[in-house]
Amino acid sequence: MAISTMKVSADMGKTFTTKINCSHSFTIDQPKMAGGNDEGPNPLEIFLSSLPACICAIGRIIANQRRIDLRGIRVDIEGDIDKDFLLGKTTEGRSGFTEIRSYVSIDADMTKEEKESFLQDIAKRCPVADNMIHQSVVTPVVVEEAAV
């Protein structure tokens, strides 16, 4: 087993605009109608987009390992969420997605059965899917002074 620690940080000022600091920094925000500046996708879009990105990356890794001529992968994602709960309008339900569906098209010279098997192998090795399916320990810790 080779456990690694990945680190990412986020800085937010007086608006919803949040600068994410990682290997390729980017901005997360809220749409103007929700009080943001619309300078980037919202956190839910970022969360959902991590799944198709991971499916594609793991698909490419497996294809390279097996020398499969993979011309491409397209993944469409849908997620159902109760926004009333996350906005505090109700205490019934939960704040997370209740269901996430992925529709995967694999462009390779493979039978339907081979594509289904390939997709199952991707699903087993995709860390984003694993974190969505299995509970990971999330430990929030308050530090005295924020480095803003």
Beta strands, then each sheet from edge to edge (+ up, - down):
strand 1: 9-12
strand 2: 18-21
strand 3: 26-28
strand 4: 70-81
strand 5: 97-108
sheet 1: 1+ 2- 3+
sheet 2: 4+ 5-
end
